[in-house]
Each structure stands twice: as C-alpha cells, then as structure tokens.
C-alpha cells in the first residue's frame, strides 16, 4: 500500500529519487505479440499532457517534458499489450497521477514529431 504524503512531500520525494531509477521492474510485452506499445522505464525522459485525463480542460492538449515516476497496470493483457497508467513528474515540478498511456510519449518520438521540415 502507498503512504499518503502531502503534495510538497510527494514532489520532493520524487525529485530526490528520480535518479535512483528502477529499470528492472518494467513490464515487457509478451514475445507472442508482434505489435507492441512503447515500453517506458521509471526515470525515463518523456513528454506528456498534464491535463490529458481531464475532460473539462479546454483548448489544445500541450505536451511538456518530464520523467516517468511510476506506473500501474490497469488491464493485464490485450492484443496490444498491457494497459497502463503513469505517474509523471514534469520538469517544472508539476505532478500528474494515473495519466492514461495515450498521453505519454518517448522524448525521441516527441522530437521527431515536433521537428520542422
């Protein structure tokens, strides 16, 4: 079970621990799956939409840099791999909890997609 901390304690704890990355606990897709989703590691640099899960957020969904702090598996197996939600700590200190995976992308992918021709 997770301990409940104040928002400031949580942010400070995440910032202090971000360099102590646990890459061994990543969920790997089944070898039988030929089409798989990206796999993210704890501490990995990503871009994510802070308001991604908020249906009331207005305007465009803006992507911001951050790191994966934690993840949970919502559904174990689908034809495209397990369904996950992520906790993201953004570079400016903001935190998003249980962010659906569609709102998270690898830093390299963001740079490719946002590059001007």
GROMACS elastic network, one bead per residue, 0.5 to 0.9 nm:
[ bonds ]
;  ai    aj funct       b0    kb
    4    10     6  0.85690   500
    5     8     6  0.79781   500
    5     9     6  0.58577   500
    5    10     6  0.57605   500
    6     9     6  0.51423   500
    6    10     6  0.60747   500
    6    11     6  0.85788   500
    7    10     6  0.50762   500
    7    11     6  0.61304   500
    7    12     6  0.86152   500
    7    95     6  0.88073   500
    8    11     6  0.51126   500
    8    12     6  0.61079   500
    8    13     6  0.84365   500
    9    12     6  0.51605   500
    9    13     6  0.59538   500
    9    14     6  0.84854   500
   10    13     6  0.50954   500
   10    14     6  0.60970   500
   10    15     6  0.85884   500
   10    95     6  0.89576   500
   11    14     6  0.51465   500
   11    15     6  0.61474   500
   11    16     6  0.86331   500
   11    89     6  0.77160   500
   11    93     6  0.68020   500
   11    94     6  0.78356   500
   11    95     6  0.72139   500
   12    15     6  0.51418   500
   12    16     6  0.61390   500
   12    17     6  0.85405   500
   12    93     6  0.88575   500
   13    16     6  0.52244   500
   13    17     6  0.61027   500
   13    18     6  0.84312   500
   14    17     6  0.51460   500
   14    18     6  0.57478   500
   14    69     6  0.70204   500
   14    89     6  0.73215   500
   15    18     6  0.53388   500
   15    19     6  0.80966   500
   15    89     6  0.79409   500
   15    93     6  0.80902   500
   16    19     6  0.72117   500
   16    20     6  0.82708   500
   17    20     6  0.52463   500
   17    21     6  0.75108   500
   17    43     6  0.88829   500
   17    69     6  0.88197   500
   18    21     6  0.62270   500
   18    42     6  0.81283   500
   18    43     6  0.56496   500
   18    67     6  0.79153   500
   18    68     6  0.85800   500
   18    69     6  0.70061   500
   18    89     6  0.89345   500
   19    43     6  0.67571   500
   20    42     6  0.89759   500
   20    43     6  0.77661   500
   21    24     6  0.88327   500
   21    41     6  0.80329   500
   21    42     6  0.56708   500
   21    43     6  0.52988   500
   21    44     6  0.82786   500
   21    69     6  0.86817   500
   22    25     6  0.61537   500
   22    26     6  0.80604   500
   22    41     6  0.75629   500
   22    42     6  0.59167   500
   22    43     6  0.76751   500
   23    26     6  0.59735   500
   23    41     6  0.54920   500
   23    42     6  0.60242   500
   23    43     6  0.80471   500
   23    44     6  0.89579   500
   24    27     6  0.86482   500
   24    41     6  0.82868   500
   25    41     6  0.79071   500
   25    42     6  0.81663   500
   26    39     6  0.75071   500
   26    40     6  0.70931   500
   26    41     6  0.57117   500
   26    42     6  0.75059   500
   27    39     6  0.73901   500
   27    40     6  0.84974   500
   27    41     6  0.86607   500
   27    73     6  0.88520   500
   27    82     6  0.83561   500
   28    31     6  0.85981   500
   28    39     6  0.69786   500
   28    81     6  0.87084   500
   29    32     6  0.83586   500
   29    33     6  0.69823   500
   29    36     6  0.66218   500
   29    37     6  0.80282   500
   29    39     6  0.79990   500
   29    80     6  0.85760   500
   29    81     6  0.57951   500
   29    82     6  0.74912   500
   30    33     6  0.55067   500
   30    34     6  0.87027   500
   30    36     6  0.84989   500
   30    77     6  0.88373   500
   30    81     6  0.71598   500
   31    34     6  0.74300   500
   33    36     6  0.62717   500
   33    79     6  0.72415   500
   33    80     6  0.70796   500
   33    81     6  0.73915   500
   34    80     6  0.86132   500
   35    79     6  0.81971   500
   35    80     6  0.61811   500
   35    81     6  0.82918   500
   36    39     6  0.85329   500
   36    79     6  0.84838   500
   36    80     6  0.53477   500
   36    81     6  0.59648   500
   37    80     6  0.65733   500
   37    81     6  0.66388   500
   37    82     6  0.87005   500
   38   105     6  0.81492   500
   38   106     6  0.79327   500
   40    43     6  0.86797   500
   40    44     6  0.66229   500
   40    45     6  0.89850   500
   40    46     6  0.85850   500
   40    68     6  0.74119   500
   40   105     6  0.87697   500
   40   106     6  0.77091   500
   41    44     6  0.53530   500
   41    45     6  0.88817   500
   41    68     6  0.68478   500
   41    69     6  0.86567   500
   41    70     6  0.85330   500
   42    45     6  0.89258   500
   42    67     6  0.75649   500
   42    68     6  0.50327   500
   42    69     6  0.54158   500
   42    70     6  0.59740   500
   42    71     6  0.80154   500
   43    66     6  0.89903   500
   43    67     6  0.53257   500
   43    69     6  0.58358   500
   43    70     6  0.83170   500
   44    66     6  0.83569   500
   44    67     6  0.53071   500
   44    68     6  0.55193   500
   44    69     6  0.82644   500
   44   106     6  0.81723   500
   44   107     6  0.85993   500
   45    65     6  0.72279   500
   45    66     6  0.58195   500
   45    68     6  0.68007   500
   45   106     6  0.68877   500
   45   107     6  0.58566   500
   45   108     6  0.89886   500
   46    64     6  0.83002   500
   46    65     6  0.58917   500
   46    66     6  0.54895   500
   46    67     6  0.55145   500
   46    68     6  0.69951   500
   46    88     6  0.86907   500
   46   104     6  0.67847   500
   46   105     6  0.56702   500
   46   108     6  0.81424   500
   46   109     6  0.88892   500
   46   110     6  0.81151   500
   47    63     6  0.57636   500
   47    64     6  0.51752   500
   47    66     6  0.59232   500
   47    67     6  0.78170   500
   47    90     6  0.85089   500
   47   103     6  0.83270   500
   47   104     6  0.59157   500
   47   105     6  0.54071   500
   47   106     6  0.63079   500
   47   107     6  0.57277   500
   47   109     6  0.88614   500
   47   110     6  0.66931   500
   48    51     6  0.89355   500
   48    52     6  0.79521   500
   48    62     6  0.80928   500
   48    63     6  0.51086   500
   48    64     6  0.54747   500
   48    65     6  0.65778   500
   48    66     6  0.71385   500
   48    67     6  0.89000   500
   48    88     6  0.77552   500
   48    90     6  0.82964   500
   48    99     6  0.86243   500
   48   102     6  0.88835   500
   48   103     6  0.54181   500
   48   105     6  0.63148   500
   48   106     6  0.87588   500
   49    53     6  0.84529   500
   49    61     6  0.61924   500
   49    62     6  0.57656   500
   49    64     6  0.62882   500
   49    65     6  0.89873   500
   49    96     6  0.87827   500
   49    99     6  0.84365   500
   49   103     6  0.54023   500
   49   104     6  0.68606   500
   50    53     6  0.80202   500
   50    54     6  0.87541   500
   50    61     6  0.82144   500
   50    62     6  0.77136   500
   50    63     6  0.73972   500
   50    64     6  0.73330   500
   50    88     6  0.85273   500
   50    90     6  0.83830   500
   50    94     6  0.82231   500
   50    95     6  0.78704   500
   50    96     6  0.60477   500
   50    99     6  0.80724   500
   50   103     6  0.81809   500
   51    54     6  0.52476   500
   51    55     6  0.83028   500
   51    56     6  0.89300   500
   51    57     6  0.64704   500
   51    61     6  0.70934   500
   51    62     6  0.82698   500
   51    96     6  0.81284   500
   51    99     6  0.86807   500
   51   103     6  0.88265   500
   52    55     6  0.78212   500
   52    57     6  0.81895   500
   52    61     6  0.68330   500
   52    62     6  0.88005   500
   52    99     6  0.69447   500
   52   100     6  0.75152   500
   52   102     6  0.83672   500
   52   103     6  0.57207   500
   52   104     6  0.89847   500
   53    56     6  0.89646   500
   53    57     6  0.87052   500
   53    98     6  0.85301   500
   53    99     6  0.62796   500
   53   100     6  0.67123   500
   53   103     6  0.80010   500
   54    57     6  0.55357   500
   55    58     6  0.82456   500
   57    60     6  0.85799   500
   57    61     6  0.83430   500
   58    61     6  0.82355   500
   59    62     6  0.88596   500
   63   103     6  0.84228   500
   63   104     6  0.86177   500
   63   110     6  0.85923   500
   64    90     6  0.69925   500
   64    91     6  0.79769   500
   65    89     6  0.88276   500
   65    90     6  0.58649   500
   65    91     6  0.59258   500
   65    92     6  0.85422   500
   65   107     6  0.77045   500
   66    88     6  0.64625   500
   66    89     6  0.55144   500
   66    92     6  0.81147   500
   66    93     6  0.87037   500
   66    94     6  0.89896   500
   66   107     6  0.89510   500
   67    87     6  0.86758   500
   67    88     6  0.56834   500
   67    89     6  0.55320   500
   67    90     6  0.62985   500
   67    91     6  0.76071   500
   68    71     6  0.77261   500
   68    86     6  0.68737   500
   68    87     6  0.62336   500
   68    89     6  0.66591   500
   68    90     6  0.87921   500
   69    86     6  0.74773   500
   69    87     6  0.54033   500
   69    88     6  0.54162   500
   69    89     6  0.63402   500
   70    85     6  0.86202   500
   70    86     6  0.58341   500
   70    87     6  0.50411   500
   70    88     6  0.72460   500
   70    97     6  0.88664   500
   70    98     6  0.89777   500
   71    84     6  0.65660   500
   71    85     6  0.55457   500
   71    87     6  0.59191   500
   71    88     6  0.88251   500
   71    98     6  0.75071   500
   71    99     6  0.89307   500
   72    83     6  0.85608   500
   72    84     6  0.55043   500
   72    85     6  0.54433   500
   72    86     6  0.65771   500
   72    87     6  0.85985   500
   72    98     6  0.77852   500
   73    76     6  0.63370   500
   73    82     6  0.66023   500
   73    83     6  0.58010   500
   73    85     6  0.65707   500
   74    82     6  0.75562   500
   74    83     6  0.54442   500
   74    84     6  0.53826   500
   74    85     6  0.69347   500
   75    78     6  0.75379   500
   75    82     6  0.57561   500
   75    83     6  0.50556   500
   75    84     6  0.71960   500
   76    81     6  0.76063   500
   76    83     6  0.65505   500
   76    84     6  0.86179   500
   77    80     6  0.76887   500
   77    81     6  0.54526   500
   77    83     6  0.73012   500
   78    81     6  0.50709   500
   78    82     6  0.58465   500
   78    83     6  0.74099   500
   79    82     6  0.84158   500
   80    83     6  0.84629   500
   83   100     6  0.86312   500
   83   101     6  0.75746   500
   84    98     6  0.85417   500
   84    99     6  0.86437   500
   84   100     6  0.68028   500
   84   101     6  0.59780   500
   85    97     6  0.81095   500
   85    99     6  0.51560   500
   85   101     6  0.54915   500
   85   102     6  0.89895   500
   86    96     6  0.79682   500
   86    97     6  0.64338   500
   86   100     6  0.65420   500
   86   101     6  0.66799   500
   86   104     6  0.81152   500
   87    95     6  0.72763   500
   87    96     6  0.56144   500
   87    98     6  0.54443   500
   87    99     6  0.62863   500
   88    94     6  0.83306   500
   88    95     6  0.57264   500
   88    96     6  0.51802   500
   88    97     6  0.65267   500
   88    98     6  0.83790   500
   88    99     6  0.76323   500
   88   104     6  0.88804   500
   89    92     6  0.82050   500
   89    93     6  0.62341   500
   89    94     6  0.59888   500
   89    96     6  0.65791   500
   89    97     6  0.87399   500
   90    93     6  0.53223   500
   90    94     6  0.52538   500
   90    95     6  0.61062   500
   90    96     6  0.79823   500
   91    94     6  0.74134   500
   92    95     6  0.89917   500
   96    99     6  0.63289   500
   98   101     6  0.88218   500
   99   102     6  0.82777   500
   99   103     6  0.67715   500
   99   104     6  0.78498   500
  100   103     6  0.58588   500
  100   104     6  0.75392   500
  101   104     6  0.53869   500
  101   105     6  0.81204   500
  102   105     6  0.77564   500
  105   108     6  0.83510   500
  105   109     6  0.65523   500
  105   110     6  0.66367   500
  106   109     6  0.52524   500
  106   110     6  0.64089   500
  106   111     6  0.88265   500
  107   110     6  0.51717   500
  107   111     6  0.63327   500
  107   112     6  0.87969   500
  108   111     6  0.51784   500
  108   112     6  0.63202   500
  108   113     6  0.86843   500
  109   112     6  0.51466   500
  109   113     6  0.60834   500
  109   114     6  0.84907   500
  110   113     6  0.51326   500
  110   114     6  0.59365   500
  110   115     6  0.83712   500
  111   114     6  0.52583   500
  111   115     6  0.59205   500
  112   115     6  0.53501   500
  112   116     6  0.88057   500
  113   116     6  0.84725   500
